[in-house]
Amino acid sequence: MKDKLILPIAFCLFSFSLCLLPPPTFSDSRAGEIRKIYWWVVGSIAFSHAAELKEIQERGYLMVAVKDNLRPLGFTDASGKLQGLEIDLARRLAAEILGKPDAVRLQPVANRDRISVVLEGKVDLTIARVTATSSRDRLVNFSLPYYLDGTALVTKDASLQKLDDVQNQKIAVLKGSDTISQVRFIIPQVELVGVDSYEEARSLLESGGASAFAADASVLTGWVQEYPQYRLLSVRLSGLPLAVVMPKGLQYDSLRQRVNDAIARWKAEGWLQERIKYWGLPQSDTPRFQTR
């Protein structure tokens, strides 16, 4: 009975909150934007339903959103099969919950849809390089972190070994990314060169227009694996916890507990560290900001 009342009550609360918002005017369009967000959330709550643990077990398979173009976390190999650390996690979770590693349906997802597919009940979980942030935590729940990502530097210049060596050099960064503020804070003496894509960054480094490229360590690991003439500096400029995205609500406590228990056990047993090493990802547990 309680479960049947959850959706109607949530719908009424959101609708009531929406009515309290001021009408948008030509001088204040923000209220209109807030209304759009509220209607989207109300629609998600009213017309979608994420599966609980019991439903998943009765169904017989786990549905997980993953990346298919982000080596080494989730990518399609030469034979057309999905591979990577996050693919390993999805299959291992299927084994934990359903007893079989192949009892999982992997759904490639665009970055913009990683959260919404969970909110809309299209998948049970998302494991697609999602960083656990306070703003996202208002919409979904996160598992214990399975990997600490963060900003790193890639270069093919042998003279660059530590952050002191990077001072006064030109560093490529993606335009509009959080990396810009991180680099400016940690190594303020560098000259930043904005690029629109990873391919443009590589072209810039190849032409000598920049000495290094700053971006996410997990993504740059795939870069180095594809272009072995490059290497990652051992210093990390920030720490970003990657976690499994799960639906929010008391009815999903059993699922969350099962996922968290599994991740904690994999860490204690060393399996998670072994897979991180296997995929060539940096194994730094904490970001390091030392310049010497």
One Martini backbone bead per residue (centre of mass of N, CA, C, O) as a GRO file, in nm:
protein
  292
    1MET     BB    1   0.058   0.062  -0.021
    2LYS     BB    2   0.295   0.259   0.007
    3ASP     BB    3   0.402   0.232  -0.284
    4LYS     BB    4   0.136   0.347  -0.419
    5LEU     BB    5   0.172   0.643  -0.276
    6ILE     BB    6   0.438   0.772  -0.370
    7LEU     BB    7   0.376   0.896  -0.652
    8PRO     BB    8   0.131   1.080  -0.587
    9ILE     BB    9   0.270   1.247  -0.368
   10ALA     BB   10   0.507   1.350  -0.536
   11PHE     BB   11   0.337   1.489  -0.749
   12CYS     BB   12   0.194   1.692  -0.560
   13LEU     BB   13   0.444   1.832  -0.445
   14PHE     BB   14   0.560   1.935  -0.712
   15SER     BB   15   0.306   2.088  -0.806
   16PHE     BB   16   0.288   2.281  -0.566
   17SER     BB   17   0.569   2.409  -0.606
   18LEU     BB   18   0.508   2.518  -0.889
   19CYS     BB   19   0.279   2.720  -0.802
   20LEU     BB   20   0.485   2.910  -0.630
   21LEU     BB   21   0.592   3.014  -0.875
   22PRO     BB   22   0.670   3.265  -1.062
   23PRO     BB   23   0.599   3.425  -1.330
   24PRO     BB   24   0.726   3.488  -1.621
   25THR     BB   25   0.928   3.745  -1.754
   26PHE     BB   26   1.113   3.959  -1.943
   27SER     BB   27   1.305   4.015  -1.676
   28ASP     BB   28   1.228   3.695  -1.581
   29SER     BB   29   1.330   3.372  -1.700
   30ARG     BB   30   1.399   3.174  -1.466
   31ALA     BB   31   1.120   3.058  -1.392
   32GLY     BB   32   1.081   2.909  -1.658
   33GLU     BB   33   1.321   2.715  -1.623
   34ILE     BB   34   1.223   2.589  -1.360
   35ARG     BB   35   0.964   2.471  -1.472
   36LYS     BB   36   1.095   2.274  -1.667
   37ILE     BB   37   1.238   2.109  -1.452
   38TYR     BB   38   0.988   2.026  -1.289
   39TRP     BB   39   0.833   1.883  -1.517
   40TRP     BB   40   1.050   1.670  -1.566
   41VAL     BB   41   1.048   1.547  -1.282
   42VAL     BB   42   0.748   1.483  -1.266
   43GLY     BB   43   0.743   1.297  -1.512
   44SER     BB   44   0.947   1.091  -1.405
   45ILE     BB   45   0.784   1.009  -1.150
   46ALA     BB   46   0.495   0.945  -1.281
   47PHE     BB   47   0.612   0.758  -1.557
   48SER     BB   48   0.828   0.607  -1.377
   49HIS     BB   49   1.015   0.285  -1.292
   50ALA     BB   50   1.235   0.158  -1.101
   51ALA     BB   51   1.395  -0.120  -1.019
   52GLU     BB   52   1.401  -0.349  -0.789
   53LEU     BB   53   1.565  -0.611  -0.670
   54LYS     BB   54   1.334  -0.817  -0.698
   55GLU     BB   55   1.270  -0.752  -0.995
   56ILE     BB   56   1.544  -0.826  -1.111
   57GLN     BB   57   1.540  -1.122  -1.017
   58GLU     BB   58   1.278  -1.197  -1.171
   59ARG     BB   59   1.381  -1.117  -1.455
   60GLY     BB   60   1.718  -1.209  -1.483
   61TYR     BB   61   1.836  -0.908  -1.532
   62LEU     BB   62   2.066  -0.649  -1.596
   63MET     BB   63   2.056  -0.289  -1.639
   64VAL     BB   64   2.329  -0.110  -1.810
   65ALA     BB   65   2.494   0.186  -1.838
   66VAL     BB   66   2.742   0.263  -2.091
   67LYS     BB   67   3.040   0.284  -2.248
   68ASP     BB   68   3.180   0.266  -2.610
   69ASN     BB   69   3.424   0.529  -2.624
   70LEU     BB   70   3.611   0.475  -2.333
   71ARG     BB   71   3.914   0.426  -2.305
   72PRO     BB   72   3.922   0.174  -2.044
   73LEU     BB   73   3.618   0.168  -1.938
   74GLY     BB   74   3.441   0.187  -2.227
   75PHE     BB   75   3.452  -0.036  -2.514
   76THR     BB   76   3.497  -0.127  -2.851
   77ASP     BB   77   3.628  -0.376  -3.001
   78ALA     BB   78   3.734  -0.536  -3.288
   79SER     BB   79   3.484  -0.756  -3.238
   80GLY     BB   80   3.239  -0.578  -3.088
   81LYS     BB   81   3.311  -0.578  -2.787
   82LEU     BB   82   3.267  -0.507  -2.466
   83GLN     BB   83   3.506  -0.316  -2.273
   84GLY     BB   84   3.635  -0.279  -1.941
   85LEU     BB   85   3.605  -0.181  -1.626
   86GLU     BB   86   3.290  -0.121  -1.630
   87ILE     BB   87   3.219  -0.394  -1.755
   88ASP     BB   88   3.326  -0.566  -1.527
   89LEU     BB   89   3.136  -0.451  -1.312
   90ALA     BB   90   2.866  -0.530  -1.440
   91ARG     BB   91   2.921  -0.838  -1.445
   92ARG     BB   92   2.981  -0.871  -1.141
   93LEU     BB   93   2.701  -0.774  -1.045
   94ALA     BB   94   2.541  -0.995  -1.184
   95ALA     BB   95   2.673  -1.222  -1.019
   96GLU     BB   96   2.582  -1.117  -0.740
   97ILE     BB   97   2.261  -1.097  -0.802
   98LEU     BB   98   2.225  -1.364  -1.029
   99GLY     BB   99   2.495  -1.567  -1.074
  100LYS     BB  100   2.562  -1.416  -1.364
  101PRO     BB  101   2.769  -1.234  -1.582
  102ASP     BB  102   2.548  -1.254  -1.839
  103ALA     BB  103   2.307  -1.105  -1.662
  104VAL     BB  104   2.337  -0.856  -1.888
  105ARG     BB  105   2.242  -0.529  -2.015
  106LEU     BB  106   2.411  -0.328  -2.238
  107GLN     BB  107   2.390   0.041  -2.257
  108PRO     BB  108   2.471   0.271  -2.452
  109VAL     BB  109   2.577   0.614  -2.361
  110ALA     BB  110   2.543   0.934  -2.334
  111ASN     BB  111   2.641   1.176  -2.129
  112ARG     BB  112   2.357   1.329  -2.110
  113ASP     BB  113   2.209   1.028  -2.019
  114ARG     BB  114   2.323   0.895  -1.752
  115ILE     BB  115   2.093   0.995  -1.551
  116SER     BB  116   1.811   0.976  -1.700
  117VAL     BB  117   1.794   0.660  -1.732
  118VAL     BB  118   1.740   0.625  -1.427
  119LEU     BB  119   1.500   0.818  -1.378
  120GLU     BB  120   1.327   0.660  -1.620
  121GLY     BB  121   1.386   0.337  -1.602
  122LYS     BB  122   1.580   0.216  -1.839
  123VAL     BB  123   1.769   0.151  -1.597
  124ASP     BB  124   1.930   0.043  -1.306
  125LEU     BB  125   2.223   0.138  -1.404
  126THR     BB  126   2.523   0.347  -1.396
  127ILE     BB  127   2.850   0.283  -1.577
  128ALA     BB  128   2.988   0.607  -1.700
  129ARG     BB  129   3.178   0.813  -1.583
  130VAL     BB  130   3.060   0.914  -1.291
  131THR     BB  131   3.054   1.178  -1.087
  132ALA     BB  132   3.030   1.250  -0.752
  133THR     BB  133   2.784   1.493  -0.672
  134SER     BB  134   2.578   1.711  -0.510
  135SER     BB  135   2.386   1.776  -0.746
  136ARG     BB  136   2.329   1.476  -0.830
  137ASP     BB  137   2.234   1.375  -0.539
  138ARG     BB  138   1.939   1.499  -0.573
  139LEU     BB  139   1.851   1.265  -0.790
  140VAL     BB  140   2.069   1.051  -0.699
  141ASN     BB  141   2.254   0.768  -0.624
  142PHE     BB  142   2.562   0.654  -0.478
  143SER     BB  143   2.821   0.475  -0.460
  144LEU     BB  144   3.093   0.363  -0.398
  145PRO     BB  145   3.389   0.413  -0.500
  146TYR     BB  146   3.590   0.263  -0.778
  147TYR     BB  147   3.733   0.545  -0.871
  148LEU     BB  148   4.007   0.783  -0.890
  149ASP     BB  149   3.992   1.050  -1.054
  150GLY     BB  150   4.144   1.311  -1.270
  151THR     BB  151   4.370   1.547  -1.330
  152ALA     BB  152   4.600   1.536  -1.606
  153LEU     BB  153   4.915   1.486  -1.781
  154VAL     BB  154   5.015   1.496  -2.126
  155THR     BB  155   5.319   1.375  -2.296
  156LYS     BB  156   5.639   1.375  -2.514
  157ASP     BB  157   5.822   1.530  -2.318
  158ALA     BB  158   6.110   1.436  -2.150
  159SER     BB  159   6.149   1.708  -1.969
  160LEU     BB  160   5.871   1.626  -1.841
  161GLN     BB  161   5.821   1.520  -1.485
  162LYS     BB  162   5.714   1.781  -1.337
  163LEU     BB  163   5.557   2.069  -1.249
  164ASP     BB  164   5.804   2.255  -1.271
  165ASP     BB  165   5.845   2.187  -1.582
  166VAL     BB  166   5.564   2.335  -1.670
  167GLN     BB  167   5.643   2.598  -1.624
  168ASN     BB  168   5.587   2.827  -1.886
  169GLN     BB  169   5.401   2.654  -2.044
  170LYS     BB  170   5.202   2.505  -2.285
  171ILE     BB  171   4.851   2.427  -2.222
  172ALA     BB  172   4.609   2.212  -2.301
  173VAL     BB  173   4.247   2.276  -2.315
  174LEU     BB  174   3.924   2.246  -2.271
  175LYS     BB  175   3.670   2.424  -2.346
  176GLY     BB  176   3.483   2.485  -2.050
  177SER     BB  177   3.641   2.337  -1.841
  178ASP     BB  178   3.744   2.252  -1.516
  179THR     BB  179   4.051   2.239  -1.577
  180ILE     BB  180   4.124   2.537  -1.588
  181SER     BB  181   4.106   2.604  -1.278
  182GLN     BB  182   4.301   2.383  -1.182
  183VAL     BB  183   4.556   2.477  -1.332
  184ARG     BB  184   4.563   2.771  -1.227
  185PHE     BB  185   4.598   2.686  -0.926
  186ILE     BB  186   4.853   2.488  -0.941
  187ILE     BB  187   4.975   2.628  -1.237
  188PRO     BB  188   4.988   2.965  -1.296
  189GLN     BB  189   5.243   2.990  -1.516
  190VAL     BB  190   5.081   2.896  -1.737
  191GLU     BB  191   4.975   2.853  -2.078
  192LEU     BB  192   4.664   2.857  -2.214
  193VAL     BB  193   4.510   2.631  -2.463
  194GLY     BB  194   4.234   2.616  -2.648
  195VAL     BB  195   4.014   2.337  -2.718
  196ASP     BB  196   3.755   2.126  -2.878
  197SER     BB  197   3.944   1.860  -2.875
  198TYR     BB  198   4.142   1.583  -2.864
  199GLU     BB  199   4.245   1.604  -3.155
  200GLU     BB  200   4.340   1.898  -3.134
  201ALA     BB  201   4.542   1.847  -2.908
  202ARG     BB  202   4.725   1.653  -3.063
  203SER     BB  203   4.797   1.846  -3.294
  204LEU     BB  204   4.929   2.056  -3.111
  205LEU     BB  205   5.153   1.871  -2.999
  206GLU     BB  206   5.274   1.785  -3.276
  207SER     BB  207   5.337   2.104  -3.358
  208GLY     BB  208   5.425   2.264  -3.076
  209GLY     BB  209   5.177   2.440  -2.940
  210ALA     BB  210   5.226   2.226  -2.703
  211SER     BB  211   5.348   2.035  -2.420
  212ALA     BB  212   5.052   1.979  -2.300
  213PHE     BB  213   4.766   1.789  -2.164
  214ALA     BB  214   4.465   1.860  -1.987
  215ALA     BB  215   4.286   1.588  -1.821
  216ASP     BB  216   4.146   1.302  -1.777
  217ALA     BB  217   4.302   1.020  -1.677
  218SER     BB  218   4.123   0.802  -1.809
  219VAL     BB  219   4.133   0.922  -2.096
  220LEU     BB  220   4.449   0.944  -2.120
  221THR     BB  221   4.501   0.644  -2.105
  222GLY     BB  222   4.378   0.583  -2.382
  223TRP     BB  223   4.570   0.761  -2.537
  224VAL     BB  224   4.835   0.609  -2.463
  225GLN     BB  225   4.742   0.335  -2.580
  226GLU     BB  226   4.719   0.457  -2.876
  227TYR     BB  227   4.978   0.665  -2.803
  228PRO     BB  228   5.290   0.561  -2.690
  229GLN     BB  229   5.456   0.842  -2.709
  230TYR     BB  230   5.296   0.889  -2.463
  231ARG     BB  231   5.258   1.035  -2.124
  232LEU     BB  232   5.208   1.036  -1.783
  233LEU     BB  233   5.206   1.219  -1.524
  234SER     BB  234   5.219   1.141  -1.180
  235VAL     BB  235   5.051   1.391  -1.139
  236ARG     BB  236   4.763   1.506  -0.966
  237LEU     BB  237   4.522   1.780  -0.966
  238SER     BB  238   4.279   1.580  -0.894
  239GLY     BB  239   3.972   1.443  -0.736
  240LEU     BB  240   3.740   1.192  -0.886
  241PRO     BB  241   3.465   1.014  -0.807
  242LEU     BB  242   3.364   0.705  -0.917
  243ALA     BB  243   3.018   0.592  -0.969
  244VAL     BB  244   2.728   0.437  -0.914
  245VAL     BB  245   2.414   0.472  -1.050
  246MET     BB  246   2.114   0.525  -0.852
  247PRO     BB  247   1.820   0.516  -0.730
  248LYS     BB  248   1.590   0.705  -0.551
  249GLY     BB  249   1.492   0.550  -0.249
  250LEU     BB  250   1.381   0.325  -0.016
  251GLN     BB  251   1.316   0.086  -0.225
  252TYR     BB  252   1.653   0.083  -0.298
  253ASP     BB  253   1.826  -0.022  -0.056
  254SER     BB  254   1.898  -0.314  -0.139
  255LEU     BB  255   2.057  -0.239  -0.392
  256ARG     BB  256   2.264  -0.049  -0.265
  257GLN     BB  257   2.379  -0.251  -0.060
  258ARG     BB  258   2.476  -0.460  -0.266
  259VAL     BB  259   2.672  -0.276  -0.418
  260ASN     BB  260   2.845  -0.175  -0.178
  261ASP     BB  261   2.936  -0.450  -0.072
  262ALA     BB  262   3.083  -0.535  -0.329
  263ILE     BB  263   3.291  -0.304  -0.350
  264ALA     BB  264   3.418  -0.343  -0.070
  265ARG     BB  265   3.511  -0.637  -0.124
  266TRP     BB  266   3.686  -0.589  -0.378
  267LYS     BB  267   3.887  -0.415  -0.229
  268ALA     BB  268   3.971  -0.615  -0.001
  269GLU     BB  269   4.054  -0.849  -0.219
  270GLY     BB  270   4.182  -0.687  -0.494
  271TRP     BB  271   4.014  -0.692  -0.759
  272LEU     BB  272   3.992  -0.393  -0.835
  273GLN     BB  273   4.298  -0.333  -0.856
  274GLU     BB  274   4.352  -0.544  -1.075
  275ARG     BB  275   4.169  -0.414  -1.295
  276ILE     BB  276   4.304  -0.139  -1.302
  277LYS     BB  277   4.578  -0.251  -1.388
  278TYR     BB  278   4.492  -0.405  -1.643
  279TRP     BB  279   4.382  -0.119  -1.780
  280GLY     BB  280   4.614   0.109  -1.704
  281LEU     BB  281   4.541   0.261  -1.455
  282PRO     BB  282   4.584   0.477  -1.229
  283GLN     BB  283   4.660   0.407  -0.860
  284SER     BB  284   4.572   0.663  -0.723
  285ASP     BB  285   4.414   0.742  -0.416
  286THR     BB  286   4.548   1.031  -0.432
  287PRO     BB  287   4.605   1.339  -0.491
  288ARG     BB  288   4.890   1.514  -0.639
  289PHE     BB  289   5.062   1.848  -0.586
  290GLN     BB  290   5.347   1.823  -0.626
  291THR     BB  291   5.649   1.996  -0.760
  292ARG     BB  292   5.898   1.798  -0.615
   0.00000   0.00000   0.00000
